[in-house]
Structure formats: structure tokens, C-alpha cells
Amino acid sequence: MQRITTKLLQPLDWQERARCHEVEPEIFFPERGGSSKAARSVCSQCTVREECLEYALNNKEQFGIWGGTSERERRRLRRERAMRRLRTAS
């Protein structure tokens, strides 16, 4: 079990190249009703934005801005993907 836990805590390759490493992490977790504009600005210029978003979608991240999206936006994207999979399977 130690190997699995240790591996999970290691940063993913894309995270090392993420622009968010250059700024304070608090901007990605605004207070309820607070602005996410600063975080989205950082994300908009990030070369690993797509990898970040995929990570958040696959891991059902519930808090913060990931890949330039809020949790509400990620929930919508997951629903849309699920609907597409259902239509394709039919």
C-alpha cells in the first residue's frame, strides 16, 4: 500500500509545467461569491490547461478553478460527456 500512496502524492508531469506554480494558490480557490477572474487569467495563458481540465474532470474535483473552469462548469461538462456516451452507445 505504501507504493500506491506514494505514487498518488507525486506531482503529475503536466503539473510541473503549469502556470499556476508562478502565482499564489489562493487565487484558484476564491471565497463563495468571490471573483475567479485572476485564476482564469492565469489558466488562459497556460500550456497545460487541457491536461489540468481533464485531470479535474476525471477526478471529480469539487473545489477551485481547474483548467479555467469552476466546479459548476465541470459538472456541466461531465453531464454533456455522459449524454454523448449514451447517444453513441444507443
Distance bins in CASP14 RR format, pairs under 12 A and 6 or more apart:
PFRMAT RR
TARGET T0000
AUTHOR 0000-0000-0000
RMODE 2
METHOD distances of the structure
MODEL  1
1 7 0 0 0 0 0 1 0 0 0 0 0
1 8 0 0 0 0 0 1 0 0 0 0 0
2 8 0 0 0 0 0 1 0 0 0 0 0
2 9 0 0 0 0 0 1 0 0 0 0 0
3 9 0 0 0 0 0 1 0 0 0 0 0
3 10 0 0 0 0 0 1 0 0 0 0 0
4 10 0 0 0 0 0 1 0 0 0 0 0
8 59 0 0 0 0 0 1 0 0 0 0 0
9 15 0 0 0 0 0 1 0 0 0 0 0
10 16 0 0 0 0 0 1 0 0 0 0 0
11 17 0 0 0 0 0 1 0 0 0 0 0
11 18 0 0 0 0 1 0 0 0 0 0 0
11 20 0 0 0 0 0 1 0 0 0 0 0
11 21 0 0 0 0 1 0 0 0 0 0 0
11 48 0 0 0 0 0 1 0 0 0 0 0
11 55 0 0 0 0 0 1 0 0 0 0 0
12 18 0 0 0 0 1 0 0 0 0 0 0
12 48 0 0 0 0 1 0 0 0 0 0 0
12 51 1 0 0 1 0 0 0 0 0 0 0
12 52 0 0 0 0 1 0 0 0 0 0 0
12 54 0 0 0 0 0 1 0 0 0 0 0
12 55 1 0 0 1 0 0 0 0 0 0 0
12 56 0 0 0 0 0 1 0 0 0 0 0
12 58 0 0 0 0 0 1 0 0 0 0 0
12 59 0 0 0 0 0 1 0 0 0 0 0
13 48 0 0 0 0 1 0 0 0 0 0 0
13 51 0 0 0 0 1 0 0 0 0 0 0
13 52 0 0 0 0 0 1 0 0 0 0 0
13 55 0 0 0 0 0 1 0 0 0 0 0
14 20 0 0 0 0 0 1 0 0 0 0 0
14 21 0 0 0 0 0 1 0 0 0 0 0
14 46 0 0 0 0 1 0 0 0 0 0 0
14 47 0 0 0 0 1 0 0 0 0 0 0
14 48 1 0 1 0 0 0 0 0 0 0 0
14 49 0 0 0 0 1 0 0 0 0 0 0
14 50 0 0 0 0 1 0 0 0 0 0 0
14 51 1 1 0 0 0 0 0 0 0 0 0
14 52 1 0 0 1 0 0 0 0 0 0 0
14 53 0 0 0 0 0 1 0 0 0 0 0
14 54 0 0 0 0 1 0 0 0 0 0 0
14 55 1 0 0 1 0 0 0 0 0 0 0
14 56 0 0 0 0 0 1 0 0 0 0 0
14 66 0 0 0 0 0 1 0 0 0 0 0
14 67 0 0 0 0 0 1 0 0 0 0 0
15 21 1 0 0 1 0 0 0 0 0 0 0
15 46 0 0 0 0 0 1 0 0 0 0 0
15 48 1 0 0 1 0 0 0 0 0 0 0
15 51 0 0 0 0 1 0 0 0 0 0 0
15 52 1 0 0 1 0 0 0 0 0 0 0
15 55 0 0 0 0 1 0 0 0 0 0 0
15 56 0 0 0 0 0 1 0 0 0 0 0
15 66 0 0 0 0 0 1 0 0 0 0 0
15 67 0 0 0 0 0 1 0 0 0 0 0
16 47 0 0 0 0 0 1 0 0 0 0 0
16 48 0 0 0 0 1 0 0 0 0 0 0
16 51 0 0 0 0 0 1 0 0 0 0 0
16 52 0 0 0 0 0 1 0 0 0 0 0
17 46 0 0 0 0 1 0 0 0 0 0 0
17 47 1 0 0 1 0 0 0 0 0 0 0
17 48 1 0 1 0 0 0 0 0 0 0 0
17 49 0 0 0 0 0 1 0 0 0 0 0
17 51 0 0 0 0 1 0 0 0 0 0 0
17 52 0 0 0 0 0 1 0 0 0 0 0
18 25 0 0 0 0 0 1 0 0 0 0 0
18 28 0 0 0 0 0 1 0 0 0 0 0
18 39 0 0 0 0 0 1 0 0 0 0 0
18 42 0 0 0 0 1 0 0 0 0 0 0
18 43 0 0 0 0 1 0 0 0 0 0 0
18 45 0 0 0 0 0 1 0 0 0 0 0
18 46 1 0 1 0 0 0 0 0 0 0 0
18 47 0 0 0 0 1 0 0 0 0 0 0
18 48 1 0 1 0 0 0 0 0 0 0 0
18 49 0 0 0 0 1 0 0 0 0 0 0
18 50 0 0 0 0 0 1 0 0 0 0 0
18 51 0 0 0 0 1 0 0 0 0 0 0
18 52 1 0 0 1 0 0 0 0 0 0 0
18 53 0 0 0 0 0 1 0 0 0 0 0
18 55 0 0 0 0 0 1 0 0 0 0 0
18 66 0 0 0 0 0 1 0 0 0 0 0
18 67 0 0 0 0 1 0 0 0 0 0 0
18 68 0 0 0 0 0 1 0 0 0 0 0
19 27 0 0 0 0 0 1 0 0 0 0 0
19 28 0 0 0 0 0 1 0 0 0 0 0
19 38 0 0 0 0 0 1 0 0 0 0 0
19 39 0 0 0 0 0 1 0 0 0 0 0
19 40 0 0 0 0 0 1 0 0 0 0 0
19 41 0 0 0 0 1 0 0 0 0 0 0
19 42 1 0 1 0 0 0 0 0 0 0 0
19 43 1 0 0 1 0 0 0 0 0 0 0
19 44 0 0 0 0 1 0 0 0 0 0 0
19 45 1 0 0 1 0 0 0 0 0 0 0
19 46 1 1 0 0 0 0 0 0 0 0 0
19 47 1 0 0 1 0 0 0 0 0 0 0
19 48 1 0 0 1 0 0 0 0 0 0 0
19 49 0 0 0 0 1 0 0 0 0 0 0
19 52 0 0 0 0 1 0 0 0 0 0 0
19 67 0 0 0 0 0 1 0 0 0 0 0
19 68 0 0 0 0 0 1 0 0 0 0 0
20 26 0 0 0 0 0 1 0 0 0 0 0
20 27 0 0 0 0 1 0 0 0 0 0 0
20 28 1 0 0 1 0 0 0 0 0 0 0
20 29 0 0 0 0 0 1 0 0 0 0 0
20 38 0 0 0 0 0 1 0 0 0 0 0
20 39 1 0 0 1 0 0 0 0 0 0 0
20 40 0 0 0 0 0 1 0 0 0 0 0
20 41 0 0 0 0 0 1 0 0 0 0 0
20 42 1 0 1 0 0 0 0 0 0 0 0
20 43 1 0 0 1 0 0 0 0 0 0 0
20 44 0 0 0 0 0 1 0 0 0 0 0
20 45 0 0 0 0 0 1 0 0 0 0 0
20 46 1 0 0 1 0 0 0 0 0 0 0
20 47 0 0 0 0 0 1 0 0 0 0 0
20 48 0 0 0 0 1 0 0 0 0 0 0
20 49 0 0 0 0 0 1 0 0 0 0 0
20 52 0 0 0 0 1 0 0 0 0 0 0
20 64 0 0 0 0 0 1 0 0 0 0 0
20 65 0 0 0 0 1 0 0 0 0 0 0
20 66 0 0 0 0 1 0 0 0 0 0 0
20 67 0 0 0 0 1 0 0 0 0 0 0
20 68 0 0 0 0 0 1 0 0 0 0 0
21 28 0 0 0 0 0 1 0 0 0 0 0
21 42 0 0 0 0 1 0 0 0 0 0 0
21 46 0 0 0 0 1 0 0 0 0 0 0
21 48 0 0 0 0 0 1 0 0 0 0 0
21 52 0 0 0 0 0 1 0 0 0 0 0
22 41 0 0 0 0 0 1 0 0 0 0 0
22 42 1 0 0 1 0 0 0 0 0 0 0
22 43 0 0 0 0 0 1 0 0 0 0 0
22 45 0 0 0 0 0 1 0 0 0 0 0
22 46 0 0 0 0 1 0 0 0 0 0 0
23 38 1 0 0 1 0 0 0 0 0 0 0
23 39 0 0 0 0 1 0 0 0 0 0 0
23 41 0 0 0 0 1 0 0 0 0 0 0
23 42 1 0 1 0 0 0 0 0 0 0 0
23 43 0 0 0 0 0 1 0 0 0 0 0
23 45 0 0 0 0 0 1 0 0 0 0 0
23 46 0 0 0 0 0 1 0 0 0 0 0
23 65 0 0 0 0 0 1 0 0 0 0 0
24 30 0 0 0 0 0 1 0 0 0 0 0
24 38 0 0 0 0 1 0 0 0 0 0 0
24 39 0 0 0 0 0 1 0 0 0 0 0
24 42 0 0 0 0 0 1 0 0 0 0 0
25 38 0 0 0 0 0 1 0 0 0 0 0
25 39 0 0 0 0 1 0 0 0 0 0 0
25 42 0 0 0 0 0 1 0 0 0 0 0
25 63 0 0 0 0 0 1 0 0 0 0 0
25 64 0 0 0 0 1 0 0 0 0 0 0
25 65 0 0 0 0 0 1 0 0 0 0 0
26 34 0 0 0 0 0 1 0 0 0 0 0
26 36 0 0 0 0 0 1 0 0 0 0 0
26 38 0 0 0 0 1 0 0 0 0 0 0
26 39 0 0 0 0 1 0 0 0 0 0 0
26 64 0 0 0 0 0 1 0 0 0 0 0
26 65 0 0 0 0 0 1 0 0 0 0 0
27 34 0 0 0 0 0 1 0 0 0 0 0
27 35 0 0 0 0 1 0 0 0 0 0 0
27 36 0 0 0 0 1 0 0 0 0 0 0
27 37 0 0 0 0 1 0 0 0 0 0 0
27 38 1 0 1 0 0 0 0 0 0 0 0
27 39 1 0 1 0 0 0 0 0 0 0 0
27 40 0 0 0 0 1 0 0 0 0 0 0
27 41 0 0 0 0 1 0 0 0 0 0 0
27 42 1 0 0 1 0 0 0 0 0 0 0
27 43 0 0 0 0 0 1 0 0 0 0 0
27 64 0 0 0 0 1 0 0 0 0 0 0
27 65 1 0 0 1 0 0 0 0 0 0 0
27 68 0 0 0 0 0 1 0 0 0 0 0
28 35 0 0 0 0 0 1 0 0 0 0 0
28 36 0 0 0 0 1 0 0 0 0 0 0
28 37 0 0 0 0 0 1 0 0 0 0 0
28 38 0 0 0 0 1 0 0 0 0 0 0
28 39 1 0 1 0 0 0 0 0 0 0 0
28 40 0 0 0 0 1 0 0 0 0 0 0
28 41 0 0 0 0 0 1 0 0 0 0 0
28 42 0 0 0 0 1 0 0 0 0 0 0
28 43 0 0 0 0 1 0 0 0 0 0 0
28 46 0 0 0 0 0 1 0 0 0 0 0
28 52 0 0 0 0 0 1 0 0 0 0 0
28 56 0 0 0 0 0 1 0 0 0 0 0
28 61 0 0 0 0 0 1 0 0 0 0 0
28 63 0 0 0 0 1 0 0 0 0 0 0
28 64 1 0 1 0 0 0 0 0 0 0 0
28 65 1 0 1 0 0 0 0 0 0 0 0
28 66 1 0 0 1 0 0 0 0 0 0 0
28 67 0 0 0 0 1 0 0 0 0 0 0
28 68 0 0 0 0 1 0 0 0 0 0 0
28 69 0 0 0 0 0 1 0 0 0 0 0
28 70 0 0 0 0 0 1 0 0 0 0 0
28 71 0 0 0 0 0 1 0 0 0 0 0
29 35 0 0 0 0 0 1 0 0 0 0 0
29 36 0 0 0 0 1 0 0 0 0 0 0
29 38 0 0 0 0 0 1 0 0 0 0 0
29 39 0 0 0 0 1 0 0 0 0 0 0
29 61 0 0 0 0 0 1 0 0 0 0 0
29 62 0 0 0 0 0 1 0 0 0 0 0
29 63 1 0 0 1 0 0 0 0 0 0 0
29 64 1 0 1 0 0 0 0 0 0 0 0
29 65 1 0 0 1 0 0 0 0 0 0 0
29 66 0 0 0 0 0 1 0 0 0 0 0
29 70 0 0 0 0 0 1 0 0 0 0 0
29 71 0 0 0 0 0 1 0 0 0 0 0
30 36 1 0 1 0 0 0 0 0 0 0 0
30 37 0 0 0 0 1 0 0 0 0 0 0
30 38 0 0 0 0 1 0 0 0 0 0 0
30 39 1 0 0 1 0 0 0 0 0 0 0
30 40 0 0 0 0 0 1 0 0 0 0 0
30 63 0 0 0 0 0 1 0 0 0 0 0
30 64 1 0 0 1 0 0 0 0 0 0 0
30 65 1 0 0 1 0 0 0 0 0 0 0
30 70 0 0 0 0 1 0 0 0 0 0 0
30 71 0 0 0 0 0 1 0 0 0 0 0
31 63 0 0 0 0 0 1 0 0 0 0 0
31 64 0 0 0 0 0 1 0 0 0 0 0
32 63 0 0 0 0 0 1 0 0 0 0 0
32 64 0 0 0 0 0 1 0 0 0 0 0
32 70 0 0 0 0 0 1 0 0 0 0 0
32 71 0 0 0 0 0 1 0 0 0 0 0
32 72 0 0 0 0 0 1 0 0 0 0 0
33 70 0 0 0 0 0 1 0 0 0 0 0
33 72 0 0 0 0 0 1 0 0 0 0 0
34 64 0 0 0 0 0 1 0 0 0 0 0
34 65 0 0 0 0 0 1 0 0 0 0 0
34 70 0 0 0 0 0 1 0 0 0 0 0
35 41 0 0 0 0 0 1 0 0 0 0 0
35 65 0 0 0 0 0 1 0 0 0 0 0
35 70 0 0 0 0 0 1 0 0 0 0 0
36 42 0 0 0 0 0 1 0 0 0 0 0
36 43 0 0 0 0 1 0 0 0 0 0 0
36 44 0 0 0 0 0 1 0 0 0 0 0
36 63 0 0 0 0 0 1 0 0 0 0 0
36 64 1 0 0 1 0 0 0 0 0 0 0
36 65 1 0 1 0 0 0 0 0 0 0 0
36 66 0 0 0 0 0 1 0 0 0 0 0
36 67 0 0 0 0 0 1 0 0 0 0 0
36 68 0 0 0 0 1 0 0 0 0 0 0
36 69 0 0 0 0 1 0 0 0 0 0 0
36 70 1 0 0 1 0 0 0 0 0 0 0
36 71 0 0 0 0 0 1 0 0 0 0 0
36 72 0 0 0 0 0 1 0 0 0 0 0
36 73 0 0 0 0 0 1 0 0 0 0 0
37 43 0 0 0 0 0 1 0 0 0 0 0
37 44 0 0 0 0 0 1 0 0 0 0 0
37 65 0 0 0 0 1 0 0 0 0 0 0
37 68 0 0 0 0 0 1 0 0 0 0 0
37 70 0 0 0 0 0 1 0 0 0 0 0
38 44 0 0 0 0 0 1 0 0 0 0 0
38 45 0 0 0 0 0 1 0 0 0 0 0
38 65 0 0 0 0 1 0 0 0 0 0 0
38 68 0 0 0 0 0 1 0 0 0 0 0
39 45 0 0 0 0 0 1 0 0 0 0 0
39 46 0 0 0 0 0 1 0 0 0 0 0
39 49 0 0 0 0 0 1 0 0 0 0 0
39 52 0 0 0 0 0 1 0 0 0 0 0
39 64 1 0 0 1 0 0 0 0 0 0 0
39 65 1 1 0 0 0 0 0 0 0 0 0
39 66 0 0 0 0 1 0 0 0 0 0 0
39 67 0 0 0 0 1 0 0 0 0 0 0
39 68 1 0 0 1 0 0 0 0 0 0 0
39 69 0 0 0 0 0 1 0 0 0 0 0
39 70 0 0 0 0 1 0 0 0 0 0 0
40 46 0 0 0 0 0 1 0 0 0 0 0
40 49 0 0 0 0 0 1 0 0 0 0 0
40 64 0 0 0 0 0 1 0 0 0 0 0
40 65 1 0 0 1 0 0 0 0 0 0 0
40 66 0 0 0 0 0 1 0 0 0 0 0
40 67 0 0 0 0 1 0 0 0 0 0 0
40 68 1 0 1 0 0 0 0 0 0 0 0
40 69 0 0 0 0 1 0 0 0 0 0 0
40 70 0 0 0 0 1 0 0 0 0 0 0
40 73 0 0 0 0 0 1 0 0 0 0 0
41 49 0 0 0 0 0 1 0 0 0 0 0
41 65 0 0 0 0 0 1 0 0 0 0 0
41 68 0 0 0 0 1 0 0 0 0 0 0
42 48 0 0 0 0 0 1 0 0 0 0 0
42 49 0 0 0 0 1 0 0 0 0 0 0
42 52 0 0 0 0 0 1 0 0 0 0 0
42 65 0 0 0 0 1 0 0 0 0 0 0
42 66 0 0 0 0 0 1 0 0 0 0 0
42 67 0 0 0 0 1 0 0 0 0 0 0
42 68 0 0 0 0 1 0 0 0 0 0 0
43 49 1 0 1 0 0 0 0 0 0 0 0
43 50 0 0 0 0 0 1 0 0 0 0 0
43 51 0 0 0 0 0 1 0 0 0 0 0
43 52 1 0 0 1 0 0 0 0 0 0 0
43 53 0 0 0 0 1 0 0 0 0 0 0
43 56 0 0 0 0 0 1 0 0 0 0 0
43 64 0 0 0 0 0 1 0 0 0 0 0
43 65 1 0 0 1 0 0 0 0 0 0 0
43 66 0 0 0 0 1 0 0 0 0 0 0
43 67 1 0 1 0 0 0 0 0 0 0 0
43 68 1 1 0 0 0 0 0 0 0 0 0
43 69 0 0 0 0 1 0 0 0 0 0 0
43 70 0 0 0 0 0 1 0 0 0 0 0
43 73 0 0 0 0 0 1 0 0 0 0 0
44 52 0 0 0 0 0 1 0 0 0 0 0
44 65 0 0 0 0 0 1 0 0 0 0 0
44 67 0 0 0 0 1 0 0 0 0 0 0
44 68 1 0 0 1 0 0 0 0 0 0 0
44 69 0 0 0 0 0 1 0 0 0 0 0
45 67 0 0 0 0 0 1 0 0 0 0 0
45 68 0 0 0 0 0 1 0 0 0 0 0
46 52 1 0 0 1 0 0 0 0 0 0 0
46 53 0 0 0 0 0 1 0 0 0 0 0
46 65 0 0 0 0 0 1 0 0 0 0 0
46 66 0 0 0 0 0 1 0 0 0 0 0
46 67 1 0 0 1 0 0 0 0 0 0 0
46 68 0 0 0 0 1 0 0 0 0 0 0
47 67 0 0 0 0 0 1 0 0 0 0 0
48 54 0 0 0 0 1 0 0 0 0 0 0
48 55 0 0 0 0 1 0 0 0 0 0 0
48 66 0 0 0 0 0 1 0 0 0 0 0
48 67 0 0 0 0 1 0 0 0 0 0 0
48 68 0 0 0 0 0 1 0 0 0 0 0
49 55 0 0 0 0 0 1 0 0 0 0 0
49 56 0 0 0 0 0 1 0 0 0 0 0
49 65 0 0 0 0 0 1 0 0 0 0 0
49 66 0 0 0 0 1 0 0 0 0 0 0
49 67 1 0 1 0 0 0 0 0 0 0 0
49 68 1 0 0 1 0 0 0 0 0 0 0
49 69 0 0 0 0 1 0 0 0 0 0 0
50 56 0 0 0 0 0 1 0 0 0 0 0
50 57 0 0 0 0 0 1 0 0 0 0 0
50 66 0 0 0 0 0 1 0 0 0 0 0
50 67 1 0 0 1 0 0 0 0 0 0 0
50 68 0 0 0 0 0 1 0 0 0 0 0
50 69 0 0 0 0 0 1 0 0 0 0 0
51 57 0 0 0 0 0 1 0 0 0 0 0
51 58 0 0 0 0 0 1 0 0 0 0 0
51 66 0 0 0 0 0 1 0 0 0 0 0
51 67 0 0 0 0 1 0 0 0 0 0 0
52 58 0 0 0 0 0 1 0 0 0 0 0
52 59 0 0 0 0 0 1 0 0 0 0 0
52 61 0 0 0 0 1 0 0 0 0 0 0
52 64 0 0 0 0 0 1 0 0 0 0 0
52 65 0 0 0 0 1 0 0 0 0 0 0
52 66 1 0 1 0 0 0 0 0 0 0 0
52 67 1 0 1 0 0 0 0 0 0 0 0
52 68 1 0 0 1 0 0 0 0 0 0 0
52 69 0 0 0 0 1 0 0 0 0 0 0
52 74 0 0 0 0 0 1 0 0 0 0 0
53 59 0 0 0 0 0 1 0 0 0 0 0
53 61 0 0 0 0 1 0 0 0 0 0 0
53 65 0 0 0 0 0 1 0 0 0 0 0
53 66 1 0 0 1 0 0 0 0 0 0 0
53 67 1 0 1 0 0 0 0 0 0 0 0
53 68 1 0 0 1 0 0 0 0 0 0 0
53 69 1 0 0 1 0 0 0 0 0 0 0
53 70 0 0 0 0 0 1 0 0 0 0 0
53 73 0 0 0 0 1 0 0 0 0 0 0
53 74 1 0 0 1 0 0 0 0 0 0 0
53 77 0 0 0 0 1 0 0 0 0 0 0
53 78 0 0 0 0 0 1 0 0 0 0 0
53 81 0 0 0 0 0 1 0 0 0 0 0
54 61 0 0 0 0 0 1 0 0 0 0 0
54 66 0 0 0 0 1 0 0 0 0 0 0
54 67 0 0 0 0 1 0 0 0 0 0 0
54 69 0 0 0 0 0 1 0 0 0 0 0
54 74 0 0 0 0 0 1 0 0 0 0 0
54 77 0 0 0 0 0 1 0 0 0 0 0
54 78 0 0 0 0 0 1 0 0 0 0 0
54 81 0 0 0 0 0 1 0 0 0 0 0
55 61 1 0 0 1 0 0 0 0 0 0 0
55 66 1 0 0 1 0 0 0 0 0 0 0
55 67 0 0 0 0 1 0 0 0 0 0 0
55 69 0 0 0 0 0 1 0 0 0 0 0
55 74 0 0 0 0 0 1 0 0 0 0 0
56 62 0 0 0 0 1 0 0 0 0 0 0
56 63 0 0 0 0 1 0 0 0 0 0 0
56 64 0 0 0 0 1 0 0 0 0 0 0
56 65 0 0 0 0 1 0 0 0 0 0 0
56 66 1 1 0 0 0 0 0 0 0 0 0
56 67 1 0 0 1 0 0 0 0 0 0 0
56 68 0 0 0 0 1 0 0 0 0 0 0
56 69 1 0 0 1 0 0 0 0 0 0 0
56 70 0 0 0 0 0 1 0 0 0 0 0
56 71 0 0 0 0 1 0 0 0 0 0 0
56 73 0 0 0 0 1 0 0 0 0 0 0
56 74 1 0 1 0 0 0 0 0 0 0 0
56 75 0 0 0 0 0 1 0 0 0 0 0
56 77 0 0 0 0 1 0 0 0 0 0 0
56 78 0 0 0 0 1 0 0 0 0 0 0
57 66 0 0 0 0 1 0 0 0 0 0 0
57 67 0 0 0 0 1 0 0 0 0 0 0
57 68 0 0 0 0 0 1 0 0 0 0 0
57 69 0 0 0 0 1 0 0 0 0 0 0
57 71 0 0 0 0 0 1 0 0 0 0 0
57 73 0 0 0 0 0 1 0 0 0 0 0
57 74 1 0 1 0 0 0 0 0 0 0 0
57 75 0 0 0 0 1 0 0 0 0 0 0
57 76 0 0 0 0 0 1 0 0 0 0 0
57 77 1 0 0 1 0 0 0 0 0 0 0
57 78 1 0 1 0 0 0 0 0 0 0 0
57 79 0 0 0 0 0 1 0 0 0 0 0
57 80 0 0 0 0 0 1 0 0 0 0 0
57 81 1 0 0 1 0 0 0 0 0 0 0
57 82 0 0 0 0 0 1 0 0 0 0 0
58 66 0 0 0 0 0 1 0 0 0 0 0
58 74 0 0 0 0 0 1 0 0 0 0 0
58 77 0 0 0 0 0 1 0 0 0 0 0
58 78 0 0 0 0 1 0 0 0 0 0 0
58 81 0 0 0 0 0 1 0 0 0 0 0
59 66 0 0 0 0 1 0 0 0 0 0 0
59 74 0 0 0 0 0 1 0 0 0 0 0
59 78 0 0 0 0 0 1 0 0 0 0 0
60 66 0 0 0 0 0 1 0 0 0 0 0
60 71 0 0 0 0 1 0 0 0 0 0 0
60 74 0 0 0 0 1 0 0 0 0 0 0
60 75 0 0 0 0 1 0 0 0 0 0 0
60 77 0 0 0 0 0 1 0 0 0 0 0
60 78 1 0 0 1 0 0 0 0 0 0 0
61 67 0 0 0 0 1 0 0 0 0 0 0
61 68 0 0 0 0 0 1 0 0 0 0 0
61 69 0 0 0 0 1 0 0 0 0 0 0
61 70 0 0 0 0 0 1 0 0 0 0 0
61 71 1 0 0 1 0 0 0 0 0 0 0
61 73 0 0 0 0 0 1 0 0 0 0 0
61 74 1 0 0 1 0 0 0 0 0 0 0
61 75 0 0 0 0 0 1 0 0 0 0 0
61 77 0 0 0 0 0 1 0 0 0 0 0
61 78 0 0 0 0 0 1 0 0 0 0 0
62 70 0 0 0 0 0 1 0 0 0 0 0
62 71 1 0 1 0 0 0 0 0 0 0 0
62 72 0 0 0 0 0 1 0 0 0 0 0
62 74 0 0 0 0 1 0 0 0 0 0 0
62 75 0 0 0 0 1 0 0 0 0 0 0
62 78 0 0 0 0 0 1 0 0 0 0 0
63 70 0 0 0 0 1 0 0 0 0 0 0
63 71 1 0 0 1 0 0 0 0 0 0 0
63 72 0 0 0 0 0 1 0 0 0 0 0
63 74 0 0 0 0 0 1 0 0 0 0 0
64 70 1 0 0 1 0 0 0 0 0 0 0
64 71 1 0 0 1 0 0 0 0 0 0 0
64 72 0 0 0 0 0 1 0 0 0 0 0
64 73 0 0 0 0 0 1 0 0 0 0 0
64 74 0 0 0 0 1 0 0 0 0 0 0
65 71 0 0 0 0 1 0 0 0 0 0 0
65 72 0 0 0 0 0 1 0 0 0 0 0
65 73 0 0 0 0 1 0 0 0 0 0 0
65 74 0 0 0 0 1 0 0 0 0 0 0
66 73 0 0 0 0 1 0 0 0 0 0 0
66 74 1 0 0 1 0 0 0 0 0 0 0
66 77 0 0 0 0 0 1 0 0 0 0 0
67 73 0 0 0 0 1 0 0 0 0 0 0
67 74 0 0 0 0 1 0 0 0 0 0 0
67 77 0 0 0 0 0 1 0 0 0 0 0
68 74 0 0 0 0 1 0 0 0 0 0 0
68 77 0 0 0 0 0 1 0 0 0 0 0
69 75 0 0 0 0 1 0 0 0 0 0 0
69 76 0 0 0 0 1 0 0 0 0 0 0
69 77 1 0 0 1 0 0 0 0 0 0 0
69 78 0 0 0 0 0 1 0 0 0 0 0
70 76 0 0 0 0 1 0 0 0 0 0 0
70 77 0 0 0 0 0 1 0 0 0 0 0
71 77 0 0 0 0 0 1 0 0 0 0 0
71 78 0 0 0 0 0 1 0 0 0 0 0
72 78 0 0 0 0 0 1 0 0 0 0 0
72 79 0 0 0 0 0 1 0 0 0 0 0
73 79 0 0 0 0 0 1 0 0 0 0 0
73 80 0 0 0 0 0 1 0 0 0 0 0
74 80 0 0 0 0 0 1 0 0 0 0 0
74 81 0 0 0 0 0 1 0 0 0 0 0
75 81 0 0 0 0 0 1 0 0 0 0 0
75 82 0 0 0 0 0 1 0 0 0 0 0
76 82 0 0 0 0 0 1 0 0 0 0 0
76 83 0 0 0 0 0 1 0 0 0 0 0
77 83 0 0 0 0 0 1 0 0 0 0 0
77 84 0 0 0 0 0 1 0 0 0 0 0
78 84 0 0 0 0 0 1 0 0 0 0 0
78 85 0 0 0 0 0 1 0 0 0 0 0
79 85 0 0 0 0 0 1 0 0 0 0 0
79 86 0 0 0 0 0 1 0 0 0 0 0
80 86 0 0 0 0 0 1 0 0 0 0 0
80 87 0 0 0 0 0 1 0 0 0 0 0
81 87 0 0 0 0 0 1 0 0 0 0 0
81 88 0 0 0 0 0 1 0 0 0 0 0
82 88 0 0 0 0 0 1 0 0 0 0 0
82 89 0 0 0 0 0 1 0 0 0 0 0
83 89 0 0 0 0 0 1 0 0 0 0 0
83 90 0 0 0 0 0 1 0 0 0 0 0
84 90 0 0 0 0 0 1 0 0 0 0 0
END
